[in-house]
Amino acid sequence: MTTESKKIVLIASGTKGGYLHIPLGILYLAEVLLRHGFTPHLVDLRIRDLQPDELKDALFLGVSHMSGNLQIPPALACAHLAKTHGIPVVFGGNHPSILPEETAAHPLVDIAVKGDGEEVILELVDYFHGKRSLHTILGIAFKEKDGRVCFTGERALPPFDHLTHLPYHLLPMEAYQATRMDFDMQTSRGCPHRCAFCAEVSLYGRGWRKKPASILVEEVARIVQDFQPERIYFVDSNFFCSKKRVREFCEQLLEKGIQTRFFALCRFEYFASFPPELIQLLKRAGFNEIEFGGESGSDVTLARIKKDITRDHILTGIRLCRDHGLRSFTSFMIGFPGESEEEMMETLDIYDQINRLDPIGARINGLFIFSPFPGTELYDRVVAEEGFTPPRSLDEWSRFELYDARNITWMNEARKRRLQTISTLARFFFTNKTLASWRWEEKVRRHGGVFKAALSVALHATLTPLANWRWKHRFFAFAWEWRLWLLIFNTFMGRK
C-alpha cells in the first residue's frame, strides 16, 4: 500500500453461478469515489475471483457482504489475500451494519462500517492518506492498539435525494443476465413499518429517504437509453411509501414519452386502498407486475410478526391485480416462532386460494423458512424465549445458512424436515411456472445452453405430477426426491 494511492478495490461478495443482478452497493460507492477524483476497481466474486495483481497500489480493500455461508466465506478469502499483500481491509454491507463490533473483531478485518457507506468511504480515504483519525469517523468499528474493539457511535443517515448516474462501465455488464429482463435501480432507502422479522429497522431505524420523482425520471431515461432493458426493477424495500411521489413519477414518464416496464414492491394494505384510477395510471406508465410480501395466511401470525396487514388485504390486492391486468408476485414464510400447525396450514390454504383467484397472473415466489436474522425483533425473541444460540463471531456466521430449517433449533427434526419439504415444493411450483412462461430461446439463454435447458424441462415435467399429488394431499413425508431437486436447484443458482 502507498499512502498517496487513489486506487480503492471494492468487492461484491458471493458464490459463482445463478441469475445475476447488478451489485448496486459497490456501484454507489464507486460513483462517489469517481466524483472526488479517486480510482475505484470493482470485482464481483459471483463472476470471478479477486486476483493478487489487482491489489497492487491499492489504498485499501472494501468488501460488501450479507450474513450467512454464501457471502462471508468468499469475503474472508479476499480479506486473507489482501492481508498477505499488506492491504488494509474494510468490511461493509448488511452484516457488518448489524454487527459492526463483532465483524471488526475478526483478525482479517481492520474496519467495519455500519450503514450507508457513501460518506464514510471518503473519510476512510482521508484516514488512509494520514489526514484524520479513525476516532473522528462516526459509524465504524475498529480494533484499538490493545486489541479492544471500538465503535465510534451512530452516524446520521445521509440524504438520498440527488441525481446519480452509476458507473456501470466498471462492471462486465454482459455477465449480468438479469439486466435484460429486470434492470436493478434504487429509488429510496429504508421503510417506516415495524415488521418483527425484518432488519430494515436495525439498518435504518424507521426512516424512509427517497429521490424525488423528477430525478427518478431522469435516471430511468438514462438507463433506457444506455441499456434498453425489458423492465426496470426497483429494489426498494418500500417503493410505494408515498402515493404523491408515485403519481408524479407516472405522470412525468407519460409526459416525456418514456416507454419501458417496471416491477416494484408494494405493501398489500397500500395496494388494497389504491383507487382504480391510480392503478390504471400505474399500468399506463409501464408497471406490469407488483411484488408483495404476504408472509402468512393467518391473521394471528400476521399480528404476532407485526406485519400490520390481514389476509383480507392480501386477497383484495390479488383481486385488484387480476381485475386491472397486472401480474402479482408474492412471498410467504413458514416456521415463525409460536406458529401453530393450524396457522401454517392457513398459509398453505391462502397459497391455493391465490392460485385459484388468478391462475395465470399470480406468481408465488415461495414459502420460505423463517430464519432468525440478526437485528430483528424475532431474532431477539428466539434467543430469549426459544433457546436459540446465535453465531458469536464472523467465522461462525460464515457457516450459517439462511432460510434453512436447521436454524430453527427449537423444533424437533421431524417438523424441520416437513417445513423443508413444504418450502421446497412451493419453490418448485414457482420455478416450474416461471419456466413454462419462457420461450424456448429464453430457456436456453437463462440455462446457458440447449442441453441444460432440455434437461431442466424434462426434470420439471417428470416431477410435476408427484408435486401436485403431494401438495393436494398435504403429504410431505419421505421427500427424498425433493431433497435431490433442491440440491440441483441450489447448485444451478450458485447457492451451494
PEGIBEL-V730524 format. One record per residue. N is the residue number from 1. RES is the residue in three letters. PSI is psi in radians with two decimals (999 if undefined). Layout:
[[N RES PSI] [N RES PSI]]
//
This chain:
[[1 MET 2.39] [2 THR 2.30] [3 THR -0.18] [4 GLU -0.07] [5 SER 2.52] [6 LYS 0.06] [7 LYS 2.22] [8 ILE 2.17] [9 VAL 2.18] [10 LEU 2.27] [11 ILE 2.31] [12 ALA 2.02] [13 SER 2.77] [14 GLY 3.08] [15 THR 2.75] [16 LYS 2.59] [17 GLY -3.12] [18 GLY 3.09] [19 TYR 1.72] [20 LEU 2.36] [21 HIS 2.86] [22 ILE 2.40] [23 PRO 1.49] [24 LEU -0.59] [25 GLY -0.89] [26 ILE -0.41] [27 LEU -0.70] [28 TYR -0.69] [29 LEU -0.72] [30 ALA -0.66] [31 GLU -0.74] [32 VAL -0.79] [33 LEU -0.76] [34 LEU -0.74] [35 ARG -0.48] [36 HIS 0.29] [37 GLY 0.26] [38 PHE 3.02] [39 THR 1.63] [40 PRO 2.45] [41 HIS 2.05] [42 LEU 2.43] [43 VAL 2.23] [44 ASP 1.94] [45 LEU -0.25] [46 ARG -0.28] [47 ILE -0.78] [48 ARG 2.84] [49 ASP 2.72] [50 LEU 2.28] [51 GLN 2.52] [52 PRO -0.66] [53 ASP -0.30] [54 GLU -0.28] [55 LEU -0.10] [56 LYS 2.24] [57 ASP 0.29] [58 ALA 2.44] [59 LEU -0.76] [60 PHE 2.91] [61 LEU 2.20] [62 GLY 2.25] [63 VAL 2.18] [64 SER 2.24] [65 HIS 2.79] [66 MET 3.10] [67 SER 2.69] [68 GLY 3.09] [69 ASN -0.19] [70 LEU -0.48] [71 GLN -0.51] [72 ILE -0.79] [73 PRO -0.83] [74 PRO -0.52] [75 ALA -0.75] [76 LEU -0.59] [77 ALA -0.72] [78 CYS -0.71] [79 ALA -0.72] [80 HIS -0.75] [81 LEU -0.75] [82 ALA -0.74] [83 LYS -0.59] [84 THR -0.31] [85 HIS 0.19] [86 GLY 0.43] [87 ILE 2.22] [88 PRO 2.65] [89 VAL 2.24] [90 VAL 2.21] [91 PHE 2.39] [92 GLY -3.09] [93 GLY -3.00] [94 ASN -0.82] [95 HIS -0.90] [96 PRO -0.51] [97 SER -0.60] [98 ILE -0.65] [99 LEU 1.13] [100 PRO -0.73] [101 GLU -0.72] [102 GLU -0.67] [103 THR -0.80] [104 ALA -0.34] [105 ALA -0.32] [106 HIS 2.42] [107 PRO -0.39] [108 LEU -0.10] [109 VAL 2.20] [110 ASP -0.72] [111 ILE 2.42] [112 ALA 2.37] [113 VAL 2.31] [114 LYS 2.18] [115 GLY -2.82] [116 ASP 2.46] [117 GLY -0.02] [118 GLU -0.68] [119 GLU -0.69] [120 VAL -0.70] [121 ILE -0.59] [122 LEU -0.64] [123 GLU -0.57] [124 LEU -0.67] [125 VAL -0.76] [126 ASP -0.72] [127 TYR -0.84] [128 PHE -0.32] [129 HIS 0.07] [130 GLY 0.38] [131 LYS -0.15] [132 ARG 2.92] [133 SER 2.61] [134 LEU -0.52] [135 HIS -0.29] [136 THR -0.02] [137 ILE 1.88] [138 LEU 2.62] [139 GLY 0.35] [140 ILE 2.76] [141 ALA 2.49] [142 PHE 2.89] [143 LYS 2.27] [144 GLU 3.02] [145 LYS -0.50] [146 ASP 0.07] [147 GLY -0.24] [148 ARG 2.52] [149 VAL 2.27] [150 CYS 2.28] [151 PHE 2.21] [152 THR -0.10] [153 GLY 2.83] [154 GLU 2.56] [155 ARG 2.39] [156 ALA 2.43] [157 LEU 2.30] [158 PRO 2.75] [159 PRO 2.71] [160 PHE 1.09] [161 ASP 0.27] [162 HIS 2.81] [163 LEU 2.31] [164 THR 2.06] [165 HIS 1.81] [166 LEU 2.60] [167 PRO 1.23] [168 TYR -0.41] [169 HIS -0.24] [170 LEU -0.10] [171 LEU 2.68] [172 PRO 1.41] [173 MET -0.47] [174 GLU -0.32] [175 ALA -0.23] [176 TYR 1.60] [177 GLN -0.60] [178 ALA -0.33] [179 THR -0.43] [180 ARG -0.72] [181 MET -0.80] [182 ASP 1.66] [183 PHE 2.04] [184 ASP 2.41] [185 MET 2.44] [186 GLN 2.27] [187 THR -0.20] [188 SER 2.87] [189 ARG 2.46] [190 GLY 3.12] [191 CYS 2.38] [192 PRO 0.00] [193 HIS 3.07] [194 ARG 0.40] [195 CYS 2.24] [196 ALA -0.23] [197 PHE -0.07] [198 CYS 2.40] [199 ALA 0.01] [200 GLU -0.68] [201 VAL -0.71] [202 SER -0.62] [203 LEU -0.72] [204 TYR 0.19] [205 GLY -2.42] [206 ARG 0.55] [207 GLY 2.77] [208 TRP 2.05] [209 ARG 2.30] [210 LYS 2.73] [211 LYS 2.45] [212 PRO 2.79] [213 ALA -0.69] [214 SER -0.65] [215 ILE -0.69] [216 LEU -0.78] [217 VAL -0.72] [218 GLU -0.73] [219 GLU -0.70] [220 VAL -0.78] [221 ALA -0.72] [222 ARG -0.75] [223 ILE -0.76] [224 VAL -0.73] [225 GLN -0.75] [226 ASP -0.53] [227 PHE -0.28] [228 GLN 0.90] [229 PRO 2.73] [230 GLU -0.55] [231 ARG 2.61] [232 ILE 2.26] [233 TYR 2.00] [234 PHE 1.98] [235 VAL 0.07] [236 ASP 2.58] [237 SER -0.38] [238 ASN 1.27] [239 PHE -0.62] [240 PHE 0.35] [241 CYS -0.60] [242 SER 1.94] [243 LYS -0.57] [244 LYS -0.80] [245 ARG -0.71] [246 VAL -0.78] [247 ARG -0.84] [248 GLU -0.73] [249 PHE -0.88] [250 CYS -0.77] [251 GLU -0.71] [252 GLN -0.62] [253 LEU -0.81] [254 LEU -0.69] [255 GLU -0.68] [256 LYS -0.09] [257 GLY 0.45] [258 ILE 2.13] [259 GLN 1.99] [260 THR -3.12] [261 ARG 2.80] [262 PHE 2.66] [263 PHE 2.20] [264 ALA 2.77] [265 LEU 2.31] [266 CYS 2.56] [267 ARG 2.54] [268 PHE -0.68] [269 GLU -0.47] [270 TYR -0.98] [271 PHE -0.63] [272 ALA -0.38] [273 SER -0.09] [274 PHE 2.31] [275 PRO 2.70] [276 PRO -0.64] [277 GLU -0.53] [278 LEU -0.71] [279 ILE -0.69] [280 GLN -0.60] [281 LEU -0.76] [282 LEU -0.77] [283 LYS -0.74] [284 ARG -0.57] [285 ALA -0.27] [286 GLY -0.08] [287 PHE 2.10] [288 ASN -0.18] [289 GLU 2.42] [290 ILE 2.31] [291 GLU 2.42] [292 PHE 2.66] [293 GLY 1.80] [294 GLY -0.69] [295 GLU -0.90] [296 SER 2.67] [297 GLY 0.07] [298 SER 2.18] [299 ASP -0.56] [300 VAL -0.82] [301 THR -0.73] [302 LEU -0.68] [303 ALA -0.69] [304 ARG -0.63] [305 ILE 0.10] [306 LYS 0.69] [307 LYS -0.45] [308 ASP 0.63] [309 ILE 3.00] [310 THR 2.93] [311 ARG -0.47] [312 ASP -0.68] [313 HIS -0.74] [314 ILE -0.89] [315 LEU -0.61] [316 THR -0.75] [317 GLY -0.72] [318 ILE -0.76] [319 ARG -0.74] [320 LEU -0.72] [321 CYS -0.83] [322 ARG -0.83] [323 ASP -0.45] [324 HIS 0.15] [325 GLY 0.49] [326 LEU 2.52] [327 ARG 2.69] [328 SER 2.61] [329 PHE 1.87] [330 THR 2.48] [331 SER 2.51] [332 PHE 2.93] [333 MET 2.69] [334 ILE 2.82] [335 GLY 0.34] [336 PHE 2.58] [337 PRO 2.32] [338 GLY -0.10] [339 GLU 2.17] [340 SER 2.94] [341 GLU -0.72] [342 GLU -0.71] [343 GLU -0.70] [344 MET -0.68] [345 MET -0.54] [346 GLU -0.57] [347 THR -0.73] [348 LEU -0.64] [349 ASP -0.72] [350 ILE -0.51] [351 TYR -0.86] [352 ASP -0.69] [353 GLN -0.71] [354 ILE -0.74] [355 ASN -0.51] [356 ARG -0.67] [357 LEU -0.71] [358 ASP 1.33] [359 PRO -0.39] [360 ILE -0.86] [361 GLY -0.31] [362 ALA 2.24] [363 ARG 2.31] [364 ILE 1.97] [365 ASN -0.57] [366 GLY 2.93] [367 LEU 1.48] [368 PHE 2.58] [369 ILE 2.26] [370 PHE 2.32] [371 SER 2.36] [372 PRO 1.71] [373 PHE 2.26] [374 PRO 2.52] [375 GLY 0.01] [376 THR 2.77] [377 GLU -0.67] [378 LEU -0.55] [379 TYR -0.85] [380 ASP -0.62] [381 ARG -0.76] [382 VAL -0.49] [383 VAL -0.74] [384 ALA -0.61] [385 GLU -0.41] [386 GLU 0.00] [387 GLY 0.32] [388 PHE 2.24] [389 THR 1.87] [390 PRO 2.81] [391 PRO 2.55] [392 ARG 0.12] [393 SER 2.91] [394 LEU -0.64] [395 ASP -0.73] [396 GLU -0.68] [397 TRP -0.42] [398 SER -0.20] [399 ARG 0.10] [400 PHE 2.19] [401 GLU 2.04] [402 LEU 2.59] [403 TYR 0.66] [404 ASP 2.37] [405 ALA -0.39] [406 ARG -0.33] [407 ASN -0.35] [408 ILE 1.29] [409 THR -0.24] [410 TRP 0.01] [411 MET 2.70] [412 ASN 2.90] [413 GLU -0.64] [414 ALA -0.75] [415 ARG -0.65] [416 LYS -0.72] [417 ARG -0.66] [418 ARG -0.78] [419 LEU -0.75] [420 GLN -0.70] [421 THR -0.77] [422 ILE -0.82] [423 SER -0.71] [424 THR -0.72] [425 LEU -0.78] [426 ALA -0.69] [427 ARG -0.65] [428 PHE -0.80] [429 PHE -0.73] [430 PHE -0.81] [431 THR -0.74] [432 ASN -0.72] [433 LYS -0.72] [434 THR -0.76] [435 LEU -0.74] [436 ALA -0.43] [437 SER -0.24] [438 TRP 2.50] [439 ARG 2.82] [440 TRP -0.70] [441 GLU -0.66] [442 GLU -0.68] [443 LYS -0.79] [444 VAL -0.77] [445 ARG -0.78] [446 ARG -0.50] [447 HIS -0.26] [448 GLY 0.51] [449 GLY 2.80] [450 VAL -0.76] [451 PHE -0.83] [452 LYS -0.67] [453 ALA -0.79] [454 ALA -0.71] [455 LEU -0.72] [456 SER -0.79] [457 VAL -0.78] [458 ALA -0.74] [459 LEU -0.79] [460 HIS -0.64] [461 ALA -0.64] [462 THR -0.69] [463 LEU -0.31] [464 THR -0.82] [465 PRO -0.71] [466 LEU -0.69] [467 ALA -0.79] [468 ASN -0.71] [469 TRP -0.79] [470 ARG -0.81] [471 TRP -0.77] [472 LYS -0.72] [473 HIS 0.05] [474 ARG 0.75] [475 PHE 1.84] [476 PHE 0.24] [477 ALA 2.83] [478 PHE 0.86] [479 ALA 0.91] [480 TRP -0.66] [481 GLU -0.50] [482 TRP -0.44] [483 ARG -0.67] [484 LEU -0.79] [485 TRP -0.73] [486 LEU -0.69] [487 LEU -0.78] [488 ILE -0.79] [489 PHE -0.83] [490 ASN -0.60] [491 THR -0.76] [492 PHE -0.65] [493 MET 0.02] [494 GLY 0.55] [495 ARG 0.01] [496 LYS 999]]
//
